[in-house]
Amino acid sequence: SRHSNPASSNRALLTKQEEVQYSERPTGEPSMFDVVDEQKMLEENPFPIKPDELIRLTKEFLALNNGCDKPEILAEDFTFAGPVVGPLPKEAFVKAFAGFKIGDAFPDMKANAYNFHVDPFEGNRVWFSSRAVGTHTGPLMGIEPTGKTVYSPPQASSVTFNEDGLATQLTAGYVMDRAVGNTEGLGGVFGLLWAIGKSPFKFPEGRPWKPSLRYRLFMWLGALAAKFQKKKE
């Protein structure tokens, strides 16, 4: 049986480890790299809304501007969470997201969402990827058009639903490869602003990642230790 995520009790239904189904093992022996049998797990998923319908609801959610154009498809306990933003409750999310007016700033923007699938571990959660592309030809948060084109890196997002088919959670902006695109690894609005060269944010979370002094020292010591170890051998 599924059980709730203790850190987020009204969000996703998790599968207990002892109930995970695995595909046939190539070597015949158990391994830490055993591959999950997604189809079997989804077939046994007790959530009343089936995968195809959950994916349809997710695409509808996106078409409605992440629910902002029709807030009634968002549950009252809906939250949004990004890598550093949130969780934001429903009212704050709708107000903030609608206020960005991304479509006005990037009229040709395409989110390029793809790879929609239901999580076999969380049967009421749909994951998808995106690679947004758009040209800044309209005002954005008081910034005049720059004419620059933004190529976002691939990002992972998810929408979770309750049994009434209402969205209870959106996660977005999680970059999967910071070397792709021209946002220097930033996702979401942070990435858009950085790519057009107009980011007003000075805090670390709103700027491209840079290793801290402690981390650089750690890596230097690691390289030094490896060098001495090699000499001993």
PyMOL commands that set and color helices and strands:
alter all, ss='L'
color gray80, all
select helices_A, chain A and resi 17-19+38-43+51-63+71-73+90-100+102-105+188-195+204-206+213-232
alter helices_A, ss='H'
color red, helices_A
select strands_A, chain A and resi 2-4+13-15+74-81+88-89+113-118+125-130+133-135+149-151+155-161+167-175
alter strands_A, ss='S'
color yellow, strands_A
deselect
rebuild
show_as cartoon
